[in-house]
Amino acid sequence: MKHGIVYSEPGIYAGWPANHGAWQWGDEFLVGFLRGRYGNKSMHKILEPFQKMLARSLDGGATWKLEIPNLDFDCHEREIPAEAPEFSLSQNIIRVCGVYDHGGDECYGPGGFYKSSDRGHTWDGPYRFTGLEHHVDVGDMINTSRTRIVGNLLFMSRGQNMIWGTDEVFVAVHDGERFHYIADVLNDACRAVMPAVALTGRRLVAVMRRRRGGARDGWIDAVHSDDGGLTWSAPRMVGATGGRNGNPPALITLLDGRLCCAYGNRDFGSIVAAISEDGEHWESTIVRDGSEKFLDIGYPQLFLRSDGVPVCVYYWADANRWEQHIAYSVLDDLK
């Protein structure tokens, strides 16, 4: 497997691609991330001011160019998002904003989204999730969603305000004008957040970040739906993500219909890929080994090159480049 750099700069901490969106048009990849000054803090050695960035590749991830978006994607709590104009998710992309640490700290509680009609070169918004008012702004609930879309389905999360780890995942559909709640995807006694979603045949599979209240370790669970998202299976474990709040997953469908899920394990400083034919049974392999000295890694996004090779983008640090940066791995062994 080949590893390379998407973005790295001396004195700068860059991280968390899973929080900031990823989009693809053939071999053109676009991924978001956050950067800030590298500083002396405990685990996340990032200091404000934060800046939300984009990186674009036109050659399947071989080379990358940094882009500064025309908007800051803040969806600030002092700014109530506007009503969105009519638009098609098949002809536009959207970038979802929710409440989370490092870049989402001051987000408007019910969340919002930005949209682009030119592959992320320019953006407008923020807009509110019209139609979901009773699902993302109920009592003490806040929107903790990131950008997770399959077709016209939007996978979202919500949690109790000021109570960490109470997130639950649900799915909504967009009809061009409004969003409509469909069903809860996973809502139990454990944290469920940051779903990644893909289709294999007619089966919809969602993998998500999990942790039990008071427990140290996190893990990835998978659920599936065979009726378009109306009902969902019980969760089955994909793999362990270690302590320090674990790690979220990425998910794509390979050309032969198998599923590829990527995530980080902070205990071992490693990036892991798991393969499944049905979304129920998974076999994992190490993509990249790190060091226990550099635990602040992971938060991947996955792309699929036109030749069927997956490309994983994540944030990373090691003895050769100790400041957190955005890296990629070409998973040619998994084609």
Residue frames as qw, qx, qy, qz and C-alpha x, y, z in Angstrom:
[[0.000, 0.887, 0.461, 0.000, 0.00, 0.00, 0.00],
 [0.414, 0.357, -0.004, 0.837, 1.26, 3.47, -0.87],
 [0.280, -0.779, -0.425, 0.366, 1.06, 6.36, 1.61],
 [0.374, 0.389, 0.151, 0.828, 1.32, 10.05, 0.81],
 [0.126, -0.380, -0.377, 0.835, 0.53, 13.59, 1.96],
 [0.143, 0.774, 0.562, 0.254, -2.62, 15.56, 1.18],
 [0.002, -0.881, 0.036, -0.473, -1.63, 18.59, 3.28],
 [0.738, -0.433, -0.248, 0.454, 1.15, 19.35, 5.76],
 [0.201, 0.820, -0.068, 0.532, 2.61, 22.66, 6.94],
 [0.497, 0.029, -0.561, 0.662, 5.17, 23.42, 9.68],
 [0.025, 0.009, 0.415, -0.910, 3.61, 24.83, 12.83],
 [0.587, -0.029, -0.159, -0.793, 0.10, 23.82, 11.73],
 [0.338, 0.054, 0.907, -0.246, -2.16, 21.11, 13.10],
 [0.508, 0.132, -0.418, -0.741, -4.54, 19.66, 10.48],
 [0.143, -0.023, 0.959, -0.243, -7.19, 17.13, 11.34],
 [0.403, 0.318, 0.704, -0.490, -10.57, 15.41, 11.34],
 [0.168, 0.081, -0.629, -0.755, -11.53, 14.85, 7.67],
 [0.130, -0.376, -0.915, -0.062, -14.51, 12.78, 8.83],
 [0.021, -0.607, -0.499, 0.618, -16.06, 15.93, 10.33],
 [0.050, 0.608, -0.103, -0.786, -15.82, 18.09, 7.25],
 [0.713, 0.558, 0.175, -0.386, -17.25, 16.25, 4.26],
 [0.303, -0.306, 0.758, 0.490, -16.04, 14.33, 1.21],
 [0.669, 0.578, 0.203, -0.420, -17.37, 14.25, -2.35],
 [0.434, -0.242, 0.738, 0.457, -16.39, 12.50, -5.57],
 [0.665, 0.628, 0.039, -0.401, -16.95, 12.79, -9.35],
 [0.857, 0.440, -0.231, 0.135, -15.06, 9.98, -11.05],
 [0.770, -0.021, -0.260, 0.583, -11.37, 10.51, -10.25],
 [0.027, 0.573, -0.137, 0.808, -11.99, 14.02, -8.91],
 [0.560, -0.453, -0.631, 0.288, -11.95, 13.91, -5.10],
 [0.068, -0.648, 0.120, -0.749, -12.80, 16.73, -2.67],
 [0.642, -0.395, -0.599, 0.270, -12.28, 16.46, 1.09],
 [0.191, -0.855, 0.045, -0.480, -12.67, 18.90, 3.96],
 [0.707, -0.197, -0.482, 0.479, -10.55, 19.27, 7.09],
 [0.299, -0.947, -0.096, -0.061, -9.73, 21.71, 9.89],
 [0.678, 0.229, -0.271, 0.643, -6.44, 23.46, 10.53],
 [0.340, -0.930, -0.036, -0.136, -5.10, 25.65, 13.33],
 [0.128, 0.762, -0.570, 0.280, -1.86, 26.53, 15.09],
 [0.800, -0.069, -0.565, 0.189, 0.06, 23.64, 16.62],
 [0.215, -0.705, 0.323, -0.593, 0.29, 24.21, 20.37],
 [0.209, 0.196, -0.874, 0.392, 1.07, 22.60, 23.69],
 [0.702, -0.221, 0.125, -0.666, -2.18, 20.92, 24.70],
 [0.634, -0.277, 0.696, -0.193, -2.82, 17.42, 26.01],
 [0.656, 0.181, 0.716, 0.157, -4.16, 15.29, 23.15],
 [0.468, 0.740, 0.387, 0.289, -5.43, 17.63, 20.43],
 [0.473, -0.429, 0.018, 0.769, -2.52, 20.02, 20.12],
 [0.229, 0.526, 0.468, 0.671, -4.48, 22.56, 18.08],
 [0.143, -0.480, -0.346, 0.793, -4.97, 26.21, 18.98],
 [0.322, 0.836, 0.444, -0.019, -7.42, 28.74, 17.59],
 [0.611, 0.343, 0.084, -0.709, -8.12, 30.38, 15.26],
 [0.598, 0.115, 0.785, 0.112, -9.54, 27.39, 13.37],
 [0.354, 0.487, -0.345, -0.720, -9.91, 27.43, 9.60],
 [0.774, 0.224, 0.575, -0.139, -12.03, 24.99, 7.61],
 [0.036, 0.559, -0.611, -0.559, -10.27, 23.93, 4.44],
 [0.898, 0.341, 0.182, -0.211, -10.75, 21.82, 1.32],
 [0.240, -0.487, 0.727, 0.420, -8.29, 19.71, -0.65],
 [0.788, 0.482, 0.094, -0.371, -9.00, 18.59, -4.21],
 [0.404, -0.304, 0.769, 0.391, -7.45, 15.89, -6.38],
 [0.633, 0.521, -0.126, -0.559, -8.09, 15.60, -10.12],
 [0.515, 0.447, -0.717, -0.144, -6.09, 12.41, -10.60],
 [0.852, -0.211, -0.460, -0.135, -7.58, 9.89, -8.19],
 [0.689, -0.724, 0.026, 0.025, -5.67, 11.05, -5.13],
 [0.818, 0.165, -0.049, 0.549, -2.15, 11.05, -6.63],
 [0.291, 0.147, -0.129, 0.936, -1.79, 14.83, -6.19],
 [0.190, -0.755, -0.605, 0.166, -3.76, 17.32, -4.12],
 [0.192, 0.415, 0.037, 0.889, -4.34, 21.08, -4.20],
 [0.160, -0.411, -0.619, 0.650, -5.36, 23.13, -1.18],
 [0.058, -0.559, -0.440, -0.701, -8.48, 25.34, -1.46],
 [0.007, -0.174, -0.521, 0.836, -9.86, 27.99, 0.87],
 [0.073, 0.596, 0.781, 0.173, -13.67, 27.93, 0.66],
 [0.018, 0.471, 0.167, 0.866, -15.55, 31.16, 0.02],
 [0.594, -0.618, -0.085, -0.508, -17.56, 30.55, 3.24],
 [0.038, -0.521, 0.744, -0.416, -16.38, 29.56, 6.70],
 [0.619, -0.163, -0.746, -0.181, -19.02, 26.79, 7.23],
 [0.027, 0.167, -0.658, 0.734, -19.61, 28.07, 10.76],
 [0.448, -0.507, -0.625, -0.389, -23.46, 28.10, 10.78],
 [0.177, 0.209, -0.555, 0.785, -22.90, 30.22, 13.90],
 [0.184, -0.478, -0.809, 0.289, -25.25, 30.02, 16.87],
 [0.037, 0.509, 0.220, -0.831, -25.94, 33.76, 16.50],
 [0.294, 0.293, -0.468, -0.780, -27.13, 33.26, 12.91],
 [0.674, 0.231, 0.615, -0.337, -30.43, 31.49, 12.22],
 [0.272, -0.057, 0.762, 0.584, -30.10, 29.69, 8.86],
 [0.430, 0.280, -0.133, -0.848, -32.38, 30.76, 6.04],
 [0.816, 0.285, 0.420, -0.274, -35.01, 28.72, 4.21],
 [0.400, -0.241, 0.702, 0.537, -33.26, 26.78, 1.45],
 [0.514, 0.420, -0.271, -0.697, -34.26, 27.36, -2.17],
 [0.944, 0.169, 0.214, -0.184, -35.50, 24.37, -4.16],
 [0.158, 0.681, -0.692, -0.178, -32.57, 22.23, -5.26],
 [0.961, 0.091, -0.213, -0.148, -31.67, 18.69, -6.28],
 [0.630, -0.612, 0.471, 0.087, -29.21, 16.60, -4.30],
 [0.851, 0.197, 0.392, 0.289, -28.26, 14.80, -7.52],
 [0.496, 0.716, 0.125, 0.475, -27.14, 18.08, -9.13],
 [0.118, -0.841, 0.284, -0.446, -25.68, 19.75, -6.03],
 [0.624, -0.056, -0.666, 0.405, -23.60, 18.79, -3.03],
 [0.412, -0.822, -0.049, -0.390, -24.27, 19.86, 0.55],
 [0.430, 0.258, -0.632, 0.591, -22.00, 20.29, 3.52],
 [0.585, -0.654, -0.443, -0.185, -23.77, 19.62, 6.84],
 [0.138, 0.463, -0.488, 0.727, -22.94, 21.53, 10.01],
 [0.700, -0.552, -0.431, -0.140, -23.69, 20.28, 13.52],
 [0.364, -0.826, 0.316, -0.292, -22.51, 20.80, 17.08],
 [0.948, -0.103, -0.142, 0.264, -19.24, 19.03, 17.97],
 [0.483, -0.752, 0.155, 0.420, -15.82, 19.97, 19.34],
 [0.400, -0.363, 0.493, 0.683, -13.08, 21.60, 17.27],
 [0.005, -0.009, 0.582, 0.813, -14.85, 23.50, 14.52],
 [0.334, -0.479, -0.666, -0.464, -18.46, 22.86, 15.53],
 [0.288, -0.232, -0.645, 0.669, -18.31, 24.28, 19.04],
 [0.130, 0.360, 0.252, -0.889, -20.39, 27.37, 18.28],
 [0.095, -0.176, -0.767, -0.610, -22.74, 25.92, 15.69],
 [0.542, -0.153, -0.026, -0.826, -26.45, 26.81, 15.70],
 [0.483, -0.176, 0.771, -0.375, -28.12, 24.13, 17.86],
 [0.804, 0.348, 0.381, -0.296, -30.53, 22.70, 15.23],
 [0.580, -0.131, 0.606, 0.528, -27.68, 22.69, 12.72],
 [0.462, 0.763, 0.011, -0.453, -27.72, 23.70, 9.07],
 [0.767, 0.090, 0.486, 0.409, -26.11, 23.08, 5.71],
 [0.099, 0.678, -0.317, -0.656, -24.33, 24.79, 2.83],
 [0.804, 0.373, 0.461, 0.041, -24.73, 23.80, -0.81],
 [0.099, -0.566, 0.506, 0.643, -22.69, 24.02, -3.99],
 [0.785, 0.517, 0.259, -0.223, -23.69, 23.56, -7.63],
 [0.535, 0.766, -0.356, 0.009, -20.12, 23.68, -9.03],
 [0.882, 0.053, -0.399, 0.246, -18.39, 20.78, -7.28],
 [0.662, -0.609, -0.226, 0.373, -17.46, 22.76, -4.18],
 [0.471, 0.287, 0.042, 0.833, -15.70, 25.69, -5.85],
 [0.171, -0.291, 0.138, -0.931, -18.32, 28.09, -4.44],
 [0.232, -0.368, -0.873, 0.218, -20.86, 27.61, -1.68],
 [0.273, -0.437, -0.063, -0.855, -24.00, 29.37, -0.42],
 [0.646, -0.487, -0.587, -0.005, -25.91, 29.16, 2.85],
 [0.054, -0.004, 0.983, -0.175, -26.32, 28.37, 5.65],
 [0.567, -0.199, -0.402, -0.691, -29.79, 26.85, 5.26],
 [0.496, -0.236, 0.652, -0.523, -31.96, 25.12, 7.82],
 [0.015, -0.027, -0.986, -0.163, -33.28, 21.56, 7.64],
 [0.516, 0.019, 0.010, -0.856, -36.81, 22.52, 6.71],
 [0.805, -0.050, -0.445, -0.390, -39.18, 19.71, 7.64],
 [0.707, -0.033, -0.634, 0.311, -37.01, 18.30, 10.42],
 [0.144, -0.604, 0.267, -0.737, -37.75, 20.90, 13.06],
 [0.786, -0.429, 0.128, -0.426, -39.39, 18.31, 15.32],
 [0.981, 0.003, -0.117, 0.152, -36.43, 15.94, 14.99],
 [0.646, 0.268, -0.233, 0.675, -33.32, 18.14, 15.35],
 [0.001, -0.351, 0.261, -0.899, -34.63, 20.83, 17.72],
 [0.663, -0.486, -0.474, -0.316, -36.67, 19.04, 20.37],
 [0.711, -0.690, -0.119, 0.070, -36.34, 20.00, 24.02],
 [0.377, -0.802, 0.397, 0.238, -32.66, 19.85, 24.96],
 [0.838, 0.159, 0.419, 0.311, -31.63, 17.97, 21.81],
 [0.077, 0.793, -0.325, -0.509, -29.01, 19.41, 19.43],
 [0.855, 0.513, -0.051, -0.054, -27.94, 18.42, 15.94],
 [0.502, -0.629, 0.532, 0.262, -24.55, 16.65, 15.97],
 [0.857, 0.426, 0.288, 0.036, -24.62, 15.60, 12.29],
 [0.242, -0.489, 0.547, 0.635, -21.78, 15.45, 9.79],
 [0.547, 0.460, -0.294, -0.634, -22.21, 15.04, 6.02],
 [0.297, -0.083, 0.949, 0.064, -23.46, 11.52, 5.19],
 [0.607, 0.427, 0.031, -0.670, -25.60, 11.10, 2.05],
 [0.308, 0.009, 0.893, 0.329, -26.63, 8.24, -0.22],
 [0.085, 0.530, 0.706, 0.463, -28.81, 9.31, -3.15],
 [0.197, -0.608, -0.108, -0.761, -31.42, 11.61, -1.66],
 [0.746, -0.556, -0.364, 0.037, -31.11, 10.09, 1.82],
 [0.108, 0.695, -0.407, 0.582, -29.40, 12.13, 4.54],
 [0.751, -0.322, -0.534, 0.217, -28.12, 10.34, 7.64],
 [0.083, -0.729, 0.182, -0.654, -28.07, 12.56, 10.71],
 [0.554, -0.230, -0.686, 0.411, -27.45, 12.44, 14.46],
 [0.292, -0.732, -0.008, -0.615, -28.77, 14.29, 17.48],
 [0.562, -0.115, -0.674, 0.465, -27.87, 14.29, 21.15],
 [0.376, -0.838, -0.385, 0.087, -28.83, 15.89, 24.43],
 [0.216, 0.834, -0.160, 0.482, -27.33, 19.34, 24.85],
 [0.170, -0.719, 0.523, -0.425, -24.40, 19.44, 27.27],
 [0.817, -0.270, 0.479, -0.172, -24.59, 15.65, 27.85],
 [0.204, 0.578, -0.720, -0.324, -21.72, 14.03, 25.96],
 [0.017, -0.164, 0.983, 0.078, -22.24, 10.63, 24.37],
 [0.467, 0.343, 0.653, -0.488, -26.04, 10.66, 24.06],
 [0.308, 0.392, -0.457, -0.737, -26.04, 10.78, 20.26],
 [0.626, 0.253, 0.730, -0.108, -28.45, 8.69, 18.19],
 [0.072, -0.196, 0.629, 0.749, -28.68, 8.24, 14.42],
 [0.536, 0.535, 0.558, -0.338, -31.71, 8.74, 12.16],
 [0.323, 0.064, 0.635, 0.699, -32.34, 9.03, 8.43],
 [0.333, 0.670, 0.286, -0.599, -34.29, 11.60, 6.38],
 [0.532, 0.350, 0.595, 0.490, -35.09, 12.04, 2.69],
 [0.014, 0.492, -0.047, -0.869, -34.95, 15.24, 0.64],
 [0.510, 0.551, 0.659, 0.036, -37.66, 15.83, -1.99],
 [0.393, 0.480, 0.301, 0.724, -36.16, 18.95, -3.57],
 [0.176, -0.723, -0.081, -0.663, -37.85, 21.37, -1.18],
 [0.586, -0.616, 0.286, -0.442, -38.02, 19.76, 2.27],
 [0.210, 0.283, -0.918, 0.182, -36.46, 17.05, 4.37],
 [0.793, -0.290, -0.149, -0.514, -38.71, 14.28, 5.69],
 [0.367, -0.443, 0.770, -0.275, -37.90, 12.05, 8.66],
 [0.687, 0.125, -0.637, -0.326, -37.94, 8.35, 7.77],
 [0.889, -0.347, -0.297, -0.034, -36.78, 6.33, 10.77],
 [0.433, -0.765, 0.475, -0.030, -34.34, 5.95, 13.63],
 [0.686, 0.466, -0.559, 0.002, -31.30, 3.99, 12.47],
 [0.658, -0.081, -0.641, 0.386, -29.78, 3.24, 15.88],
 [0.301, -0.612, 0.176, -0.710, -31.01, 4.46, 19.23],
 [0.816, -0.303, -0.487, 0.074, -30.01, 2.43, 22.30],
 [0.605, -0.774, -0.076, 0.171, -28.06, 2.78, 25.52],
 [0.664, -0.246, 0.241, 0.664, -24.73, 3.43, 23.74],
 [0.090, 0.700, -0.162, -0.689, -23.50, 6.42, 21.78],
 [0.626, 0.375, 0.597, 0.334, -24.28, 6.20, 18.05],
 [0.094, 0.890, -0.024, -0.445, -22.86, 8.99, 15.88],
 [0.051, 0.665, -0.564, -0.486, -21.02, 9.82, 12.65],
 [0.821, 0.223, 0.524, -0.048, -22.62, 7.18, 10.40],
 [0.091, 0.463, -0.630, -0.616, -21.04, 6.31, 7.06],
 [0.718, 0.322, 0.482, -0.386, -23.36, 4.72, 4.53],
 [0.130, 0.374, -0.725, -0.564, -23.17, 2.70, 1.29],
 [0.852, 0.199, 0.085, -0.477, -25.27, 0.40, -0.89],
 [0.114, -0.295, 0.918, 0.238, -24.42, -3.19, -1.77],
 [0.029, -0.353, -0.883, -0.307, -27.01, -4.43, -4.20],
 [0.304, -0.654, -0.375, -0.583, -30.34, -3.28, -2.76],
 [0.660, -0.551, -0.417, 0.296, -29.06, -3.42, 0.83],
 [0.026, 0.858, -0.144, 0.492, -28.32, -0.15, 2.60],
 [0.782, -0.248, -0.389, 0.418, -25.50, -0.49, 5.16],
 [0.098, -0.895, 0.139, -0.413, -24.57, 2.08, 7.81],
 [0.731, -0.110, -0.442, 0.508, -21.50, 1.89, 10.03],
 [0.180, -0.870, -0.029, -0.458, -21.10, 4.26, 12.95],
 [0.242, 0.417, -0.613, 0.626, -19.03, 5.29, 15.91],
 [0.722, -0.514, -0.399, -0.234, -20.01, 3.69, 19.23],
 [0.256, 0.290, -0.664, 0.640, -19.13, 4.01, 22.89],
 [0.540, -0.572, -0.616, -0.040, -20.81, 3.01, 26.12],
 [0.221, -0.856, 0.089, -0.459, -21.20, 5.64, 28.82],
 [0.614, -0.693, 0.355, -0.127, -18.40, 5.43, 31.37],
 [0.933, 0.017, 0.255, 0.252, -16.43, 2.89, 29.35],
 [0.315, -0.634, 0.386, 0.592, -12.97, 3.60, 28.01],
 [0.301, -0.110, 0.760, 0.565, -13.03, 1.88, 24.65],
 [0.545, 0.478, 0.030, -0.688, -14.96, 2.60, 21.48],
 [0.468, 0.042, 0.840, 0.273, -15.91, 0.44, 18.52],
 [0.332, 0.206, -0.410, -0.824, -17.60, 0.48, 15.10],
 [0.503, 0.258, 0.782, -0.262, -21.01, -1.14, 14.60],
 [0.147, 0.046, -0.636, -0.756, -22.83, -1.91, 11.34],
 [0.491, 0.370, 0.637, -0.465, -26.57, -2.03, 10.73],
 [0.049, -0.008, 0.713, 0.699, -28.42, -2.70, 7.47],
 [0.512, 0.403, 0.368, -0.663, -31.78, -2.04, 5.86],
 [0.259, 0.089, 0.852, 0.446, -33.38, -4.04, 3.05],
 [0.153, 0.727, 0.666, 0.061, -36.39, -1.74, 2.65],
 [0.276, 0.689, 0.176, 0.646, -34.82, 1.60, 1.75],
 [0.166, 0.291, -0.417, 0.845, -34.21, 2.76, 5.32],
 [0.583, -0.490, -0.215, -0.611, -37.62, 2.13, 6.85],
 [0.858, -0.496, 0.086, -0.105, -36.39, -0.57, 9.23],
 [0.265, 0.720, -0.614, 0.183, -32.91, -1.47, 10.44],
 [0.832, -0.052, -0.540, 0.117, -31.19, -4.57, 11.75],
 [0.675, -0.724, 0.028, 0.140, -29.64, -5.00, 15.16],
 [0.149, 0.880, -0.451, -0.023, -26.02, -3.75, 15.29],
 [0.970, -0.046, 0.015, 0.240, -23.06, -6.05, 14.64],
 [0.388, -0.799, 0.265, 0.375, -19.51, -5.11, 15.52],
 [0.687, 0.702, -0.157, 0.099, -17.07, -4.25, 12.73],
 [0.710, 0.205, -0.369, 0.564, -13.99, -3.59, 14.85],
 [0.510, -0.704, -0.286, 0.404, -12.48, -1.88, 17.89],
 [0.322, 0.820, 0.016, 0.473, -11.31, 1.74, 17.82],
 [0.554, 0.064, -0.463, 0.689, -9.55, 1.85, 21.20],
 [0.303, -0.660, -0.473, 0.499, -9.68, 4.44, 23.94],
 [0.161, -0.328, 0.077, 0.928, -9.48, 8.22, 23.92],
 [0.486, 0.482, 0.206, -0.699, -13.01, 8.46, 22.53],
 [0.708, 0.265, 0.644, 0.114, -12.41, 5.96, 19.73],
 [0.073, -0.303, 0.513, 0.800, -12.72, 6.89, 16.05],
 [0.656, 0.451, 0.243, -0.555, -15.43, 7.22, 13.38],
 [0.639, 0.067, 0.700, 0.312, -15.68, 5.09, 10.22],
 [0.349, 0.478, -0.352, -0.725, -15.74, 5.67, 6.47],
 [0.630, 0.171, 0.755, -0.066, -17.53, 3.30, 4.07],
 [0.401, 0.485, -0.401, -0.666, -17.63, 2.67, 0.31],
 [0.895, 0.200, 0.371, -0.143, -18.80, -0.07, -2.06],
 [0.299, -0.426, 0.684, 0.511, -16.09, -1.67, -4.19],
 [0.421, 0.322, -0.496, -0.688, -16.63, -2.48, -7.86],
 [0.353, -0.009, -0.924, -0.149, -17.42, -6.12, -7.07],
 [0.568, -0.546, -0.392, -0.475, -20.09, -5.15, -4.53],
 [0.655, -0.299, -0.521, 0.457, -18.07, -5.76, -1.38],
 [0.233, -0.949, -0.095, -0.189, -18.04, -3.10, 1.32],
 [0.623, 0.188, -0.347, 0.675, -14.87, -1.44, 2.57],
 [0.412, -0.886, -0.174, -0.125, -14.94, 0.27, 5.99],
 [0.560, 0.335, -0.357, 0.669, -11.96, 2.27, 7.29],
 [0.479, -0.850, -0.107, -0.192, -11.34, 3.61, 10.80],
 [0.269, 0.622, -0.565, 0.470, -8.55, 4.49, 13.20],
 [0.792, -0.459, -0.383, 0.121, -7.50, 2.71, 16.37],
 [0.032, -0.894, 0.242, -0.377, -6.05, 5.27, 18.77],
 [0.801, -0.534, 0.269, 0.025, -4.58, 2.66, 21.11],
 [0.813, -0.048, 0.394, 0.425, -2.21, 1.40, 18.44],
 [0.030, 0.697, -0.254, -0.670, -1.99, 4.47, 16.23],
 [0.281, -0.018, 0.848, 0.450, -3.17, 2.46, 13.22],
 [0.546, 0.284, -0.140, -0.776, -5.54, 2.80, 10.29],
 [0.398, 0.039, 0.915, -0.052, -7.66, -0.30, 9.72],
 [0.503, 0.164, -0.406, -0.745, -9.75, -1.45, 6.75],
 [0.466, 0.067, 0.839, -0.273, -12.52, -4.05, 7.11],
 [0.311, 0.134, -0.653, -0.678, -14.16, -5.87, 4.18],
 [0.461, 0.192, 0.756, -0.424, -17.65, -7.37, 4.05],
 [0.003, -0.145, -0.794, -0.591, -19.86, -8.91, 1.40],
 [0.268, -0.578, -0.723, -0.265, -23.13, -8.37, 3.26],
 [0.174, -0.635, 0.128, -0.742, -22.57, -5.70, 5.93],
 [0.817, -0.500, -0.025, -0.286, -22.83, -8.36, 8.64],
 [0.907, -0.260, 0.125, 0.309, -19.53, -10.25, 8.60],
 [0.199, 0.950, -0.237, 0.043, -16.25, -8.32, 8.45],
 [0.885, -0.089, 0.001, 0.456, -12.58, -9.18, 7.99],
 [0.075, -0.988, 0.083, 0.104, -10.03, -6.52, 8.90],
 [0.808, 0.190, -0.018, 0.557, -6.50, -5.68, 7.82],
 [0.353, -0.719, -0.035, 0.597, -4.02, -3.02, 8.95],
 [0.509, 0.822, 0.151, 0.206, -3.63, -0.23, 6.40],
 [0.330, 0.690, -0.329, 0.554, -0.97, 1.72, 8.25],
 [0.728, -0.436, -0.410, 0.335, 0.88, 1.06, 11.51],
 [0.026, 0.867, -0.138, 0.479, 1.82, 3.97, 13.71],
 [0.417, 0.161, -0.660, 0.604, 3.17, 4.37, 17.19],
 [0.408, -0.658, -0.614, 0.153, 1.57, 4.57, 20.61],
 [0.319, -0.318, -0.141, 0.882, 3.31, 7.91, 20.98],
 [0.171, 0.100, -0.279, -0.940, 1.02, 9.40, 18.31],
 [0.178, 0.336, 0.903, -0.200, -2.53, 8.46, 19.23],
 [0.304, 0.628, 0.255, -0.669, -4.33, 11.39, 17.68],
 [0.004, -0.215, 0.751, 0.625, -5.00, 9.87, 14.26],
 [0.240, 0.347, 0.907, 0.010, -7.79, 8.59, 12.03],
 [0.332, 0.632, 0.309, -0.629, -11.15, 10.22, 11.18],
 [0.314, -0.105, 0.711, 0.621, -10.99, 8.84, 7.63],
 [0.625, 0.527, 0.072, -0.571, -12.84, 9.44, 4.38],
 [0.582, -0.032, 0.756, 0.298, -12.87, 6.91, 1.54],
 [0.479, 0.602, -0.218, -0.601, -12.88, 7.39, -2.23],
 [0.796, 0.100, 0.584, 0.123, -12.97, 4.84, -5.04],
 [0.030, -0.500, 0.520, 0.692, -10.77, 5.38, -8.10],
 [0.714, 0.396, -0.159, -0.555, -12.17, 4.58, -11.55],
 [0.508, 0.358, -0.781, -0.072, -9.91, 1.51, -11.68],
 [0.803, -0.366, -0.427, -0.196, -11.54, 0.15, -8.52],
 [0.572, 0.045, -0.527, 0.626, -8.76, 0.99, -6.05],
 [0.374, -0.861, -0.344, -0.011, -9.90, 2.60, -2.75],
 [0.366, 0.427, -0.273, 0.781, -8.10, 5.71, -1.48],
 [0.520, -0.688, -0.476, 0.170, -8.32, 6.50, 2.24],
 [0.181, 0.609, -0.157, 0.756, -7.75, 10.07, 3.52],
 [0.665, -0.626, -0.388, 0.121, -7.20, 10.64, 7.25],
 [0.020, -0.901, 0.314, -0.299, -5.14, 12.68, 9.69],
 [0.937, -0.013, -0.218, 0.274, -1.87, 11.36, 10.97],
 [0.098, -0.889, 0.418, -0.158, 1.34, 12.00, 12.91],
 [0.971, -0.071, -0.106, 0.205, 4.49, 9.93, 13.28],
 [0.639, -0.552, 0.114, 0.524, 8.17, 10.25, 14.15],
 [0.494, 0.158, 0.399, 0.756, 9.02, 11.59, 10.70],
 [0.097, -0.428, -0.251, -0.863, 6.25, 14.22, 10.68],
 [0.226, -0.251, -0.790, 0.511, 5.15, 14.76, 14.25],
 [0.288, 0.220, 0.177, -0.915, 2.67, 17.59, 13.59],
 [0.520, 0.399, 0.735, -0.173, -0.78, 16.24, 12.72],
 [0.155, 0.382, -0.463, -0.785, -1.34, 16.45, 8.97],
 [0.807, 0.327, 0.201, -0.450, -3.69, 15.09, 6.30],
 [0.175, -0.387, 0.855, 0.298, -2.42, 11.89, 4.70],
 [0.824, 0.247, -0.091, -0.502, -3.70, 9.30, 2.25],
 [0.417, -0.270, 0.861, 0.109, -3.21, 5.60, 1.59],
 [0.603, 0.301, -0.473, -0.568, -3.84, 3.78, -1.67],
 [0.666, -0.175, 0.659, -0.304, -5.47, 0.45, -0.76],
 [0.525, 0.434, -0.568, -0.461, -4.48, -1.43, -3.90],
 [0.034, 0.143, -0.981, 0.124, -4.42, -4.75, -2.02],
 [0.342, 0.309, 0.713, -0.528, -8.19, -4.46, -1.49],
 [0.365, 0.303, -0.384, -0.792, -9.23, -3.89, -5.11]]
